[in-house]
Amino acid sequence: MPTARLSAATWSISAAVVGTLLVGCSASVNVEKSEPKLSADKLATTVAEKLAATTGQPKPDISCPEDLTGKVGTTTRCTLTASDGSTLGVTVTVSSVEGGKINFDIKADDTASPAAN
């Protein structure tokens, strides 16, 4: 299933709906290493592209704090930041690894965190 991103304003207004839309979304990326690993920057870009494709909205601002190791069950948390400063957590979980290809699922949290004052 494709994933998609929402604009910052849309994320602020409909974070709960977005979380529901993203349940079960997945992506895959080919990497060329003995132990596949996807850089944090490439992961953020891929997650943003998948979210945009799924929702039909512009790419959101996604940041991921660490590389994703290609081992089934490995998870990392990325953050979607809306233009108003509110944030929405996004969990990325490796579902399978096929040679140098890492397949992963993307799930957004059900609720956003308000912007810091």
N, C-alpha and C positions, 0 to 999 in steps of 0.2 A: 504494500500500500504506500503511495507517496506521502510525503510529509510536506507541511507548508508553514510559512511564517506570516505573522500579522504585524501591521504597522504598530508603532509604539502606542498610539492613541487607541487603536483597536484592542491591543493587548490589555491596556488599562481597563477598558470597559468590559471585555469579555474573557478574562483569564480563565474563569471556570469552564466556559464553553470550549475554549482552546484545549484545555487539559483533556477534556472528553474527546475532542477530535483527534488528538495525537496518540491516544492509547493504541498500541500495536503497530505504530509506524516503524519502518525499518529502512536501513540504507546499507550500502557496502562500498568498500574502497579497496583497490589493489595497492599493495605495497611490495617492495622488492628487498626483503631481508629474510634471514634465517628464522628469526622470531619476529613476525609482523608487528609493527608498531606504527600508529598514526599520530603525527605531531598534533599538539594542542591547537595550533593555528589551522591546520587542515581539517581537523575534527570540527572546530567552530564553523568554518566555512561550509562544510558538508551539511552539518545540522541546520544552519541557516537556510541553505538552498532547499533542503528537504521540507522544512517548515513552510517556506514560501510556496513551494510547489503544491503542498497539501492544502493550504488555506487559500491560495490564489492571491495572497497579499505580498507586499514588498518584503525583501529579506529583513529579518529582525537583527538587532545588534546582539550577537551571541559571543560569549567568552567561555573558554574551557581552561581550567587551571593546570591540566597535566596531559601528557600524551596518553593515548589509549593503546594498551598492550593487547595483541591479538590472542587472547586466551578466553575460551568460552566461560561466561559468567562474570568476567571482569566488568566493573562499572566505574563510571566517573560522573560527576555532576557539573553541568555547564549552567551558565546564567544568561537569561534573556533580559536585557535592560530596555525599558520603554523610554520614550522621549521625556516623560514626566518624572523619570528617575525610579519608578517602581520596577520591581524585578520579579521574574518568574523562574523557578528552578526547572532544569531539564535533566532527566536521568538518561544516560546512554549506557546500554548493556550489550556486551558482545554476545551474539546468539550463535555464531558459528565462524569457523576459520577454514578456508579452502585454499591451501597453498599459501599464496601471498595476499589473498582476499579476505578482509575482515568484514563480516556482516554484523550489523548491530541494530538494536531497537532503540527508538527515541520515545520518551514519555515526559510530557510537561506536567508540572504540579497542578493541582486543582485550583489553587488560589495564589494570587500574586502578593508580594510583600510591598507595603507602601514605601514611597520614597523617603529617604532619611531627611530630617529637617535641617 
